Amino acid sequence: MKAQQRFRAAIIGSGKVGSVLGRLLVESGHQVLAVISRTPASARKAGRFIGCRNTGVRLDAIPSSVNLVIIATPHDAISSVVEALAAVDHVRWRSVVVCHASGMHTDAVLAPLRKQAAVTFSFHPLQTFPRDFAPQEIVDRARGIYYGVDGTARGIARARRLAKALKGHVVEIPPSMREFYHASCVVASNHLTTLLWVVEKMSAALGFGGRKSMQMFQPIIDATLHNVCMTSPTRALSGPVARGGVETVASHFEAVERVLPDLIPYFLCMTEETMRLANAKGSLTEARASALASLLASYRGLSQRRKEKS
Ligand SMILES: NC(=O)c1ccc[n+]([C@@H]2O[C@H](COP(=O)([O-])OP(=O)(O)OC[C@H]3O[C@@H](n4cnc5c(N)ncnc54)[C@H](OP(=O)(O)O)[C@@H]3O)[C@@H](O)[C@H]2O)c1
C-alpha cells in the first residue's frame, strides 16, 4: 500500500468498538498512532490489542501526522470530546477525517470539527460488541459488516474508503431516520437475544438448563437464520400459525399458561406478529385467520385482567 493511501489513525475511546476497529485497521496495513481513553489502564490494554504503544488520557498525545480520528466513546460523551478535539491546534484538521461510532448521533454532532475544515461523517458499525466479551472474541465477526453512515458527499466518500479498509461496506442512513435505524439494530440484536432468553427459560422448564438448552436449540435457530437470510422471513416461515393450525396454537397457549404464565404477554405479542407475517405470506385462509384472532383476543383479555389485578 502506498504511504498516502494509508490511514494514520487516532482512536478515542478504548472500549470494545475502539479496540476492534483499531485492530482491523492495523491488520489491513494501516496505522494506529494513538489510543486515547478516560483511564490510562484501559487505553494501555486497547493499545496492546491494537499494537499501538502511544496510549494515554490526553488529546495532546495525538500526533500531528494523523489523518483519521475515530471517536468510539459512549454516545453521550461524543459532544464534549468533539469540543475538546476542536481546540487541539497542533493537528492540521483540514487534512483529517473524523468519524464517530454511535448509532444514535448523526454527522451533526461533529460540526465543531467541520468548522475546523475536517471532513466528517458518522460511522456506526452494524454489529454487536458485547460488554462481557473480550475484543479478541469479537474481532472475527466485525469483518465484512455494514456501517450506517451520514455526512456530506465528501464525508460519505471517505466513509466508503474507511469501510473498505475495514473489509466492510457502507449503508447511507438519512439523518431524519437515524433513531429509527438504531431501533432496527436493537430489534436485530437485543430483541433477538431476549427471544433466545425466552427459549432458554422454556428449555429450563423442560429440565434442560445451562449450555445444554442453547445447544439443543442451536440447529433449529441456525437453520431458521440461514433460511431467512437466503430467502426472506415470508418464505422461511413455517409452523402452526403459518398453517392456520388454530387447535395447535390454542394448546400452546394452554401449556404456556400452565407452565410459565408470565410468558403469555410475550406469546401473545409474537403470535400476533407471526399472524401478520402469515397473512403477508398468503398462507392463512380468512376463516383460520379469524379463528386465530378470536383466540388471541381471549388471551389478551385474560392478560389485561391479570395486569389490573396485580
Ligand atoms: N457495543 C456495541 O454493541 C456497539 C455497536 C455499535 C456501535 N456502538 C457505539 O460505539 C461507541 C463505543 O461503544 P463501546 O461498546 O465500545 O463502549 P465501551 O466498551 O463502553 O467503551 C467506551 C470507551 O470510551 C471511553 N471513554 C468514555 N468517556 C470518554 C471520554 N470522555 N474521553 C475518552 N474516552 C472516553 C471509556 O474509557 P475507559 O475504559 O477508560 O473508562 C471506554 O473505554 C458508542 O458510541 C456505541 O454507541 C456500540
The ligand as an SDF file (V2000), in Angstrom:
LIG
                    3D

 48 52  0  0  0  0  0  0  0  0999 V2000
  -21.3680   -2.0880   21.9700 N   0  0  0  0  0  0  0  0  0  0  0  0
  -21.9730   -2.2090   20.8150 C   0  0  0  0  0  0  0  0  0  0  0  0
  -22.5770   -3.2540   20.5130 O   0  0  0  0  0  0  0  0  0  0  0  0
  -21.9350   -1.0830   19.8150 C   0  0  0  0  0  0  0  0  0  0  0  0
  -22.2700   -1.3570   18.4870 C   0  0  0  0  0  0  0  0  0  0  0  0
  -22.1800   -0.3290   17.5600 C   0  0  0  0  0  0  0  0  0  0  0  0
  -21.8110    0.9440   17.9670 C   0  0  0  0  0  0  0  0  0  0  0  0
  -21.5190    1.1810   19.2650 N   0  0  0  0  0  0  0  0  0  0  0  0
  -21.1340    2.5470   19.6280 C   0  0  0  0  0  0  0  0  0  0  0  0
  -19.7190    2.6210   19.7180 O   0  0  0  0  0  0  0  0  0  0  0  0
  -19.3360    3.5330   20.7610 C   0  0  0  0  0  0  0  0  0  0  0  0
  -18.4580    2.8110   21.7600 C   0  0  0  0  0  0  0  0  0  0  0  0
  -19.1720    1.7030   22.2670 O   0  0  0  0  0  0  0  0  0  0  0  0
  -18.4330    0.5600   23.1320 P   0  0  0  0  0  0  0  0  0  0  0  0
  -19.4160   -0.5570   23.2400 O   0  0  0  0  0  0  0  0  0  0  0  0
  -17.0720    0.3090   22.6130 O   0  0  0  0  0  0  0  0  0  0  0  0
  -18.3590    1.2760   24.5440 O   0  0  0  0  0  0  0  0  0  0  0  0
  -17.4610    0.8900   25.7870 P   0  0  0  0  0  0  0  0  0  0  0  0
  -16.9550   -0.5060   25.6790 O   0  0  0  0  0  0  0  0  0  0  0  0
  -18.2030    1.3480   26.9890 O   0  0  0  0  0  0  0  0  0  0  0  0
  -16.2080    1.8490   25.5860 O   0  0  0  0  0  0  0  0  0  0  0  0
  -16.2720    3.2170   25.5970 C   0  0  0  0  0  0  0  0  0  0  0  0
  -14.8690    3.7130   25.8980 C   0  0  0  0  0  0  0  0  0  0  0  0
  -14.8940    5.1220   25.8530 O   0  0  0  0  0  0  0  0  0  0  0  0
  -14.0540    5.6090   26.8920 C   0  0  0  0  0  0  0  0  0  0  0  0
  -14.4920    6.9460   27.2690 N   0  0  0  0  0  0  0  0  0  0  0  0
  -15.6010    7.3020   27.9500 C   0  0  0  0  0  0  0  0  0  0  0  0
  -15.6750    8.6420   28.0460 N   0  0  0  0  0  0  0  0  0  0  0  0
  -14.5700    9.1230   27.4120 C   0  0  0  0  0  0  0  0  0  0  0  0
  -14.0670   10.4120   27.1750 C   0  0  0  0  0  0  0  0  0  0  0  0
  -14.7220   11.4920   27.5790 N   0  0  0  0  0  0  0  0  0  0  0  0
  -12.8930   10.5290   26.5040 N   0  0  0  0  0  0  0  0  0  0  0  0
  -12.2200    9.4470   26.0600 C   0  0  0  0  0  0  0  0  0  0  0  0
  -12.6590    8.1950   26.2530 N   0  0  0  0  0  0  0  0  0  0  0  0
  -13.8130    8.0470   26.9240 C   0  0  0  0  0  0  0  0  0  0  0  0
  -14.1810    4.6190   28.0200 C   0  0  0  0  0  0  0  0  0  0  0  0
  -12.9810    4.7150   28.6980 O   0  0  0  0  0  0  0  0  0  0  0  0
  -12.4140    3.9160   29.9440 P   0  0  0  0  0  0  0  0  0  0  0  0
  -12.4470    2.4770   29.5670 O   0  0  0  0  0  0  0  0  0  0  0  0
  -11.0530    4.4450   30.0260 O   0  0  0  0  0  0  0  0  0  0  0  0
  -13.3050    4.2530   31.0900 O   0  0  0  0  0  0  0  0  0  0  0  0
  -14.3760    3.2950   27.2750 C   0  0  0  0  0  0  0  0  0  0  0  0
  -13.1790    2.6030   27.0990 O   0  0  0  0  0  0  0  0  0  0  0  0
  -20.6450    4.0700   21.3660 C   0  0  0  0  0  0  0  0  0  0  0  0
  -20.9650    5.2810   20.7570 O   0  0  0  0  0  0  0  0  0  0  0  0
  -21.6580    2.9960   20.9860 C   0  0  0  0  0  0  0  0  0  0  0  0
  -22.9650    3.5210   20.8930 O   0  0  0  0  0  0  0  0  0  0  0  0
  -21.5480    0.1930   20.1970 C   0  0  0  0  0  0  0  0  0  0  0  0
  1  2  1  0
  2  3  2  0
  2  4  1  0
  4  5  1  0
  4 48  2  0
  5  6  2  0
  6  7  1  0
  7  8  2  0
  8  9  1  0
  8 48  1  0
  9 10  1  0
  9 46  1  0
 10 11  1  0
 11 12  1  0
 11 44  1  0
 12 13  1  0
 13 14  1  0
 14 15  2  0
 14 16  1  0
 14 17  1  0
 17 18  1  0
 18 19  2  0
 18 20  1  0
 18 21  1  0
 21 22  1  0
 22 23  1  0
 23 24  1  0
 23 42  1  0
 24 25  1  0
 25 26  1  0
 25 36  1  0
 26 27  1  0
 26 35  1  0
 27 28  2  0
 28 29  1  0
 29 30  1  0
 29 35  2  0
 30 31  1  0
 30 32  2  0
 32 33  1  0
 33 34  2  0
 34 35  1  0
 36 37  1  0
 36 42  1  0
 37 38  1  0
 38 39  2  0
 38 40  1  0
 38 41  1  0
 42 43  1  0
 44 45  1  0
 44 46  1  0
 46 47  1  0
M  CHG  2   8   1  16  -1
M  END
$$$$
